[in-house]
Amino acid sequence: MLVADDEAMVRAGVRAVLARDPGIEVVAEAADGHEAVGAAREHRPAVALVDIQMPRLDGIAAAARIYRDLPDTAVIMLTTFGEDRFIAQALKAGASGFLLKADDPRELLSGVHAVAAGGAYLSPRVAARVISGLRAGRLPDGVPSRHPMDRLTGRERAVLALLGAGWSNAEIAARLNLVEGTVKAHVSAVLGKLGMRNRVEAAIAAWEAGIVGRDR
């Protein structure tokens, strides 16, 4: 994976956390947005962890370029900020996850594995922020504010609950005793019925509705 942050100590700390997991390999680092895009194009990592506040090219713009040029690279936004506008902008840029630097290190590992497997991931603190904004009607364009769950079948709600926790299609299939193709069909149905563009918006809807299943 790629770690992009303009602070060397933050990059070192992130690498130290990631080094605890033998299933994660850091193949490149970047100190600004332009370097992040270049490193992603060169190494084509499965996951790019990108800080929002970086010089030359900010993380949101870098994430958008990575998402456009490398659709197989999932982007997780990492920041010290929790402002609503950053969350909405990250979603618009195509981010698959959002973490705060103050999160528990276990959230970082969970987030990386979730998005690498094709899922979406919001740390609990980010999810709480999003839900608060949704209820207050504060979030800008990009995050729908209401998602009528009564449009979904029971099976679709179960899929959405696990999707909201960042589970991949394969993990959901194993949990619900379905084939992966059926899960993909359910996810597509959920997105269509709720007017969602991607799995991250669906994850937010699951958190807002209070149906997220976090046990593994």
N, C-alpha and C positions, 0 to 999 in steps of 0.2 A: 504494500500500500504506500501511498504518498502522504507525507506530513508537511503541511504548509502553514508557517507562522513566522512573523517577522521577529519574534523574540527567541533567541537561541536557547535560553533556559527553559522556555515552554516546550520547544521541540524536544529537548533532552528529557524533560519530564514525561512527555507523551510517549517517547520511545521507551522509556523505562517501564511504563505501564504496559505497553504493547509487548515488550520482551517477556512478560510473564506468561504469555500465551504462545506455545510452540506452533500454533496454527496460523499465526500472523507474522508476516515478514515485511519490514519497511524497506522498500527498494529505492526510495528517493526522498529528499527533503527540499523545501523551497522557503526562501525568506521574503518573497513578495508575490503578488498575483501573477506577474508575467512569468516568473520562474516556475510557479505552480503549473501554469498552462503548458509551458515548455516541457517540464518534467513529466507531466501526465501524457503528453503526446509521445514522448520518447519511451517511457516505460510501460504505458498502458496498464496501470494498476487496477485491481478489482475495486479498490476503494480509495478515494482521495479525501483526507481530512483537512479542511480548509478554514483558516481563521477569517473572520469577517473583516476585521480592521487590519489592512496591510497596505504598504506604500506602493506607488506606481500603478497598481491595479488592485482595487479592493476585492475581497473574497467573493462578494456576490457576483461581480462581473466575471471573475475567474471561474466560478462555479458554472455560470451560464455558458461560457466558452467550452468548458470541459464537457458539459452535458450535451452541447450541440455537436462537438467534434468527436466525442468518445462516448457513445450511448451505453457501452458496456461497463463504463466506470461510474460507480455510484459515488455521490458526493455527500459527505456529512459536514455541516457547518459547525464550527467551534468558535465560541465567543465568550467574553466576560459580560456581554450585554444581554439583557432580556427584553429590550423594547419590542413592542408589537411590530413596528415597521420592519425590523430586521427579520422577524419570523416570516412575515408575509412576503418580503422580497426574496428570502431563501426559497420559499415554495415556488415562487414564480420562476426562479432561476433553475429549477429542476432538482433541487436538493432532495435526497432520499432520507436525510436525518438531520437532527439539530440537537447539539449538546452544549452545555455551559461548562466553562473551565472549572467552575466550582463543584461540578457534579462528582459523585463518588466514582473512583476509577473503574469500578465494575460496570458502570453505565457505558463507559467508553468501549470496553471489550464487548459488551452486549450489543451496542450500536454497530460496531464494525462487523460483527458476525451476522447481524440481522440484515444489513444492507448488502453485504457480500453475497448473501443467499437470495437476494432479490426482494427482500422485504423493505419496510419503512421503519424508522425509529425516531421517537421523540422521547427525550429524557423526561421523567416524571415532573421535574420542575418546569420544563418548557411546556409540557402538556397542561399543567395547571395554569400557566400564564396565558396560553391560548384559550383555554376554557373560560377564564376570567374575562378576557377580552371579548370573546364571543357573546357571553351573557350580558356584557355591558354595551355591546354594539360598537366596540372601539376599533376592531381590526379593519384595516383598509382593504381595497380590492384584492382578491386572490384567495380569500378564505371565507367561504360561504358561512352564514350565521345560523342557519336552521336546516336540519336534515331529518325529515319525518321518517322515523324508524318503522312506522306501520306499513310502509310500502314494501318492506322486506319479508321474505318467508323466514320461518324459524331457522332453517339451515343457513340462509344468507346472513342472518344476524350472528349465528355462531361463527361463521367465517370472518365476518367483520370484527367481532370481538377479538379474535386471535390476530387478525391483520393489524388491529390497533396496537397490539403488544409487540409488533415488529416481526411476527413470524413469517417465514417464507411459505410459498405455496406447498413445497414438499413437506415442511413441518406441519402445516395445517392438514394436509392430506393424511399424514400418519396419525395425527391426533383424532381426526374425525372419521377415520377408516374410509377414506375416499381415494380415488385415483387423482393424480395431480391435474390431469386435464379437466376433471370435474370441478376442482377447486378454482382453476383459472376461469372456467365458465361462471362460477358463482361470483368471483371477484369482478368480472366484467359486468355481470348483472347488477351488483351492488353499485358500481361506479355509475352505470347508466340510470338506475332508479333514483339515486341521490344527486345526480348532476355533478359528479366529481370528475376531475381531469386525471387524477393519479392516486397512487396508494397513500401518499402522505396526507392528502386531503381526507381520504377515507379514514385514516388513522385518527385524525383530529375529530372527525365525526363520532368515531367510536368512543373516544375519551369524553367528548361533550355529552354523549348519551349515557355515560356511566356503565358501559357494557364491556370494557376492556378486560380480557382475561390475561393475567400476567404469570400464572403458574406454568411451569414446564415439567 
